[in-house]
Amino acid sequence: MRQWTARRRAGIVAGMRALTPLLLLAACSTAATEADGRWFGTATPDPARPGCTASRASLTVTRGTALFTPDEGTLTLQGKVGPDGSLVAERPGTGANKQHYTSRLSVRSSEGGWVGTYTTPRCAFAVVLSGR
Protein backbone atom coordinates (compact mmCIF):
# COMPACT_ATOMS: atom_id res chain seq x y z
CA MET A 1 0.00 0.00 0.00
CA ARG A 2 2.86 2.42 0.78
CA GLN A 3 4.41 1.87 -2.65
CA TRP A 4 1.15 2.74 -4.38
CA THR A 5 0.92 5.97 -2.38
CA ALA A 6 4.52 6.91 -3.23
CA ARG A 7 3.91 6.21 -6.93
CA ARG A 8 0.74 8.23 -6.88
CA ARG A 9 2.53 11.15 -5.21
CA ALA A 10 5.34 10.97 -7.77
CA GLY A 11 2.78 11.03 -10.60
CA ILE A 12 1.07 14.09 -9.17
CA VAL A 13 4.39 15.92 -8.79
CA ALA A 14 5.37 15.03 -12.36
CA GLY A 15 1.98 16.26 -13.62
CA MET A 16 2.37 19.55 -11.78
CA ARG A 17 5.83 20.03 -13.26
CA ALA A 18 4.40 19.50 -16.72
CA LEU A 19 1.51 21.94 -16.13
CA THR A 20 3.54 24.78 -14.57
CA PRO A 21 4.87 26.20 -17.90
CA LEU A 22 1.36 26.13 -19.37
CA LEU A 23 -0.08 27.97 -16.38
CA LEU A 24 2.65 30.61 -16.59
CA LEU A 25 2.03 31.05 -20.31
CA ALA A 26 -1.70 31.50 -19.71
CA ALA A 27 -1.04 34.12 -17.04
CA CYS A 28 1.28 36.07 -19.35
CA SER A 29 -1.15 36.01 -22.27
CA THR A 30 -3.69 38.03 -20.29
CA ALA A 31 -1.40 40.85 -19.23
CA ALA A 32 -2.65 44.12 -17.80
CA THR A 33 -3.49 46.94 -20.21
CA GLU A 34 -3.23 50.72 -19.96
CA ALA A 35 -7.01 50.86 -19.58
CA ASP A 36 -7.01 48.69 -16.44
CA GLY A 37 -8.43 50.38 -13.37
CA ARG A 38 -11.63 51.51 -11.73
CA TRP A 39 -13.50 54.70 -12.57
CA PHE A 40 -16.48 56.38 -10.91
CA GLY A 41 -18.83 59.09 -12.07
CA THR A 42 -22.33 59.99 -13.14
CA ALA A 43 -24.86 59.01 -15.74
CA THR A 44 -26.82 62.20 -16.54
CA PRO A 45 -30.12 61.69 -18.40
CA ASP A 46 -30.93 63.31 -21.72
CA PRO A 47 -33.54 66.02 -20.93
CA ALA A 48 -35.40 65.13 -24.14
CA ARG A 49 -36.42 61.84 -22.52
CA PRO A 50 -38.48 62.65 -19.42
CA GLY A 51 -38.80 60.25 -16.51
CA CYS A 52 -35.13 59.28 -16.33
CA THR A 53 -33.03 60.14 -13.29
CA ALA A 54 -29.32 60.76 -12.85
CA SER A 55 -27.34 58.10 -11.05
CA ARG A 56 -23.84 57.16 -10.01
CA ALA A 57 -21.96 54.64 -12.11
CA SER A 58 -18.68 52.74 -12.04
CA LEU A 59 -16.49 51.05 -14.60
CA THR A 60 -13.93 48.36 -13.82
CA VAL A 61 -11.45 47.28 -16.50
CA THR A 62 -9.24 44.24 -15.96
CA ARG A 63 -6.98 42.98 -18.75
CA GLY A 64 -9.11 44.75 -21.35
CA THR A 65 -12.42 43.29 -20.12
CA ALA A 66 -14.89 45.86 -18.80
CA LEU A 67 -17.73 45.73 -16.29
CA PHE A 68 -20.00 48.79 -16.21
CA THR A 69 -22.46 49.16 -13.32
CA PRO A 70 -24.94 52.00 -13.75
CA ASP A 71 -27.55 52.92 -11.18
CA GLU A 72 -25.21 52.05 -8.31
CA GLY A 73 -24.90 48.41 -9.34
CA THR A 74 -28.46 47.31 -10.08
CA LEU A 75 -27.19 45.56 -13.23
CA THR A 76 -23.89 44.95 -15.01
CA LEU A 77 -22.90 45.40 -18.64
CA GLN A 78 -19.88 43.50 -19.98
CA GLY A 79 -17.60 44.50 -22.81
CA LYS A 80 -14.08 44.88 -24.16
CA VAL A 81 -11.70 47.77 -24.67
CA GLY A 82 -10.82 48.15 -28.35
CA PRO A 83 -7.31 48.80 -29.68
CA ASP A 84 -8.29 52.42 -30.36
CA GLY A 85 -9.26 53.04 -26.72
CA SER A 86 -12.99 52.78 -27.29
CA LEU A 87 -15.14 50.60 -25.11
CA VAL A 88 -18.51 49.02 -25.84
CA ALA A 89 -20.38 47.07 -23.17
CA GLU A 90 -23.82 45.55 -23.61
CA ARG A 91 -26.44 43.66 -21.69
CA PRO A 92 -29.34 41.97 -23.45
CA GLY A 93 -32.67 41.80 -21.70
CA THR A 94 -36.35 41.03 -22.15
CA GLY A 95 -38.99 43.64 -21.35
CA ALA A 96 -42.36 43.16 -19.71
CA ASN A 97 -43.91 42.81 -23.18
CA LYS A 98 -41.45 39.96 -23.93
CA GLN A 99 -39.62 42.16 -26.45
CA HIS A 100 -35.85 41.78 -26.50
CA TYR A 101 -33.69 44.85 -26.00
CA THR A 102 -30.05 45.76 -25.35
CA SER A 103 -28.67 48.24 -22.84
CA ARG A 104 -25.44 49.67 -24.25
CA LEU A 105 -22.48 51.68 -22.99
CA SER A 106 -20.31 53.35 -25.63
CA VAL A 107 -17.36 55.37 -24.28
CA ARG A 108 -13.91 56.57 -25.29
CA SER A 109 -10.94 57.05 -23.04
CA SER A 110 -10.18 60.68 -22.29
CA GLU A 111 -7.71 62.40 -20.00
CA GLY A 112 -7.98 60.51 -16.73
CA GLY A 113 -11.24 58.72 -17.49
CA TRP A 114 -14.00 57.81 -19.91
CA VAL A 115 -16.68 59.88 -21.69
CA GLY A 116 -19.64 58.64 -23.74
CA THR A 117 -23.23 57.44 -23.63
CA TYR A 118 -25.29 54.78 -21.92
CA THR A 119 -28.63 53.89 -23.52
CA THR A 120 -31.55 51.77 -22.41
CA PRO A 121 -34.86 51.25 -24.21
CA ARG A 122 -36.38 54.20 -22.31
CA CYS A 123 -33.47 56.49 -21.47
CA ALA A 124 -30.22 57.91 -22.81
CA PHE A 125 -27.46 59.14 -20.51
CA ALA A 126 -24.28 61.15 -20.86
CA VAL A 127 -21.58 59.26 -18.93
CA VAL A 128 -18.48 60.88 -17.41
CA LEU A 129 -16.18 58.62 -15.36
CA SER A 130 -12.92 59.65 -13.71
CA GLY A 131 -10.44 58.57 -11.05
CA ARG A 132 -8.89 55.20 -10.52
C-alpha positions in Angstrom: 0.0 0.0 0.0 2.9 2.4 0.8 4.4 1.9 -2.7 1.2 2.7 -4.4 0.9 6.0 -2.4 4.5 6.9 -3.2 3.9 6.2 -6.9 0.7 8.2 -6.9 2.5 11.2 -5.2 5.3 11.0 -7.8 2.8 11.0 -10.6 1.1 14.1 -9.2 4.4 15.9 -8.8 5.4 15.0 -12.4 2.0 16.3 -13.6 2.4 19.6 -11.8 5.8 20.0 -13.3 4.4 19.5 -16.7 1.5 21.9 -16.1 3.5 24.8 -14.6 4.9 26.2 -17.9 1.4 26.1 -19.4 -0.1 28.0 -16.4 2.7 30.6 -16.6 2.0 31.0 -20.3 -1.7 31.5 -19.7 -1.0 34.1 -17.0 1.3 36.1 -19.3 -1.1 36.0 -22.3 -3.7 38.0 -20.3 -1.4 40.8 -19.2 -2.7 44.1 -17.8 -3.5 46.9 -20.2 -3.2 50.7 -20.0 -7.0 50.9 -19.6 -7.0 48.7 -16.4 -8.4 50.4 -13.4 -11.6 51.5 -11.7 -13.5 54.7 -12.6 -16.5 56.4 -10.9 -18.8 59.1 -12.1 -22.3 60.0 -13.1 -24.9 59.0 -15.7 -26.8 62.2 -16.5 -30.1 61.7 -18.4 -30.9 63.3 -21.7 -33.5 66.0 -20.9 -35.4 65.1 -24.1 -36.4 61.8 -22.5 -38.5 62.7 -19.4 -38.8 60.3 -16.5 -35.1 59.3 -16.3 -33.0 60.1 -13.3 -29.3 60.8 -12.8 -27.3 58.1 -11.1 -23.8 57.2 -10.0 -22.0 54.6 -12.1 -18.7 52.7 -12.0 -16.5 51.1 -14.6 -13.9 48.4 -13.8 -11.4 47.3 -16.5 -9.2 44.2 -16.0 -7.0 43.0 -18.8 -9.1 44.7 -21.3 -12.4 43.3 -20.1 -14.9 45.9 -18.8 -17.7 45.7 -16.3 -20.0 48.8 -16.2 -22.5 49.2 -13.3 -24.9 52.0 -13.8 -27.6 52.9 -11.2 -25.2 52.1 -8.3 -24.9 48.4 -9.3 -28.5 47.3 -10.1 -27.2 45.6 -13.2 -23.9 44.9 -15.0 -22.9 45.4 -18.6 -19.9 43.5 -20.0 -17.6 44.5 -22.8 -14.1 44.9 -24.2 -11.7 47.8 -24.7 -10.8 48.1 -28.4 -7.3 48.8 -29.7 -8.3 52.4 -30.4 -9.3 53.0 -26.7 -13.0 52.8 -27.3 -15.1 50.6 -25.1 -18.5 49.0 -25.8 -20.4 47.1 -23.2 -23.8 45.5 -23.6 -26.4 43.7 -21.7 -29.3 42.0 -23.4 -32.7 41.8 -21.7 -36.3 41.0 -22.2 -39.0 43.6 -21.4 -42.4 43.2 -19.7 -43.9 42.8 -23.2 -41.5 40.0 -23.9 -39.6 42.2 -26.4 -35.9 41.8 -26.5 -33.7 44.9 -26.0 -30.1 45.8 -25.3 -28.7 48.2 -22.8 -25.4 49.7 -24.2 -22.5 51.7 -23.0 -20.3 53.3 -25.6 -17.4 55.4 -24.3 -13.9 56.6 -25.3 -10.9 57.0 -23.0 -10.2 60.7 -22.3 -7.7 62.4 -20.0 -8.0 60.5 -16.7 -11.2 58.7 -17.5 -14.0 57.8 -19.9 -16.7 59.9 -21.7 -19.6 58.6 -23.7 -23.2 57.4 -23.6 -25.3 54.8 -21.9 -28.6 53.9 -23.5 -31.6 51.8 -22.4 -34.9 51.3 -24.2 -36.4 54.2 -22.3 -33.5 56.5 -21.5 -30.2 57.9 -22.8 -27.5 59.1 -20.5 -24.3 61.1 -20.9 -21.6 59.3 -18.9 -18.5 60.9 -17.4 -16.2 58.6 -15.4 -12.9 59.6 -13.7 -10.4 58.6 -11.1 -8.9 55.2 -10.5 
